[in-house]
Amino acid sequence: MAEEREIGDDELLDVADNPTQAASLHKALRTLANNSNVGPELQEMAKSVLSGRIGMKDVIESDRYMHAISARLGEIHDAAEHLSPEDRRRSEERAEKMVREQEEAENGSAKRDDRRK
C-alpha cells in the first residue's frame, strides 16, 4: 500500500501568520496524529489535515472538531489546576523555554527574509 502524501508547511499559510507559525502548526499536527492520548477525534482530524483531505479552515468551521479541541483543552486546564508547586514550576520553565525558542526561530526567519530583499 502506498504511503499517503503529507502536506507541506506552506499549505498551512492560509491559517498561519508566517512560515514559522505554519511550521509550528505542522509539528503540532504531527504530534496530535501520533499521540493516542489525545483521543480518536483529534488524531483523525490531524491525520486528515496532514494528508490534505481537509484544510485547517474546515477544522475551524467544524463543530465536531472544535468541540473535541475544546474538550481536550478543558482536560489540560483541569490537570494544570492540580499540579504540585514543583510540577507547576517545571511546566512554567518548559513554557518559557518554548517561547524563547519560538521567538528565536521567528527572529532568524525575519533576518533571512530581510537579507533576501
Legacy VTK file of the C-alpha trace (Angstrom):
# vtk DataFile Version 3.0
C-alpha trace
ASCII
DATASET POLYDATA
POINTS 117 float
0.000 0.000 0.000
1.370 3.409 -0.985
2.163 5.851 1.779
-0.160 8.851 1.971
1.326 12.190 0.997
1.770 14.810 3.698
1.104 18.491 3.157
3.937 20.977 3.425
4.212 23.900 5.820
3.261 26.275 3.010
-0.153 24.633 2.757
-0.936 25.906 6.272
-0.244 29.543 5.444
-3.960 30.142 4.896
-4.384 29.995 8.702
-0.844 30.818 9.866
0.542 34.346 10.031
4.006 33.423 8.766
6.152 30.439 7.710
7.472 29.900 11.240
3.948 29.666 12.626
2.984 27.312 9.785
5.949 25.069 10.664
4.893 25.059 14.327
1.316 24.175 13.377
2.595 21.381 11.130
4.673 19.998 14.002
1.690 20.208 16.375
-0.499 18.335 13.882
2.116 15.564 13.613
2.216 15.343 17.408
-1.578 15.014 17.580
-1.656 12.468 14.770
0.867 10.244 16.541
-0.423 10.571 20.122
-3.229 8.196 21.052
-3.666 10.037 24.371
-5.377 12.958 22.612
-8.343 10.823 21.601
-9.518 9.397 18.299
-11.285 12.543 17.031
-8.230 14.773 17.381
-5.990 12.101 15.891
-8.360 11.711 12.942
-8.540 15.482 12.476
-4.746 15.859 12.489
-4.251 12.956 10.071
-6.911 14.353 7.744
-5.263 17.786 7.690
-1.778 16.332 7.223
-2.950 14.205 4.306
-4.708 17.156 2.688
-8.166 15.564 2.903
-9.397 18.597 4.877
-7.983 22.054 5.495
-7.431 23.843 8.774
-10.194 26.282 7.843
-12.543 23.280 7.611
-11.434 22.211 11.085
-12.058 25.671 12.493
-15.539 25.734 10.971
-16.390 22.203 12.171
-18.485 21.974 15.330
-17.338 18.369 15.773
-13.618 19.147 15.742
-13.908 22.392 17.689
-15.865 20.530 20.380
-13.112 17.878 20.557
-10.431 20.587 20.797
-12.371 22.451 23.495
-12.911 19.269 25.498
-9.197 18.439 25.352
-8.251 21.976 26.386
-10.633 21.649 29.348
-8.880 18.441 30.388
-5.488 20.153 30.130
-6.754 23.085 32.193
-8.109 20.769 34.887
-4.812 18.869 35.043
-2.881 22.148 35.331
-5.078 23.223 38.237
-3.963 20.152 40.208
-0.200 20.390 39.629
2.077 20.429 42.625
4.089 23.647 43.082
7.229 21.848 41.846
5.472 20.450 38.755
3.971 23.890 38.064
7.440 25.488 38.254
8.877 22.904 35.826
5.944 23.381 33.475
6.402 27.153 33.512
10.125 26.746 32.793
9.351 24.490 29.817
6.789 27.003 28.528
9.250 29.897 28.865
11.887 27.880 27.007
9.433 27.111 24.208
8.513 30.803 23.906
12.200 31.783 23.720
12.868 29.135 21.063
9.852 30.269 19.045
10.949 33.906 19.254
14.484 32.960 18.188
13.112 30.977 15.239
10.887 33.889 14.194
13.770 36.374 14.527
16.013 34.118 12.460
13.314 33.803 9.809
12.820 37.579 9.714
16.572 38.164 9.342
16.745 35.689 6.445
13.780 37.427 4.789
15.478 40.843 5.225
18.652 39.541 3.564
16.673 38.307 0.559
15.210 41.762 -0.128
LINES 1 118
117 0 1 2 3 4 5 6 7 8 9 10 11 12 13 14 15 16 17 18 19 20 21 22 23 24 25 26 27 28 29 30 31 32 33 34 35 36 37 38 39 40 41 42 43 44 45 46 47 48 49 50 51 52 53 54 55 56 57 58 59 60 61 62 63 64 65 66 67 68 69 70 71 72 73 74 75 76 77 78 79 80 81 82 83 84 85 86 87 88 89 90 91 92 93 94 95 96 97 98 99 100 101 102 103 104 105 106 107 108 109 110 111 112 113 114 115 116
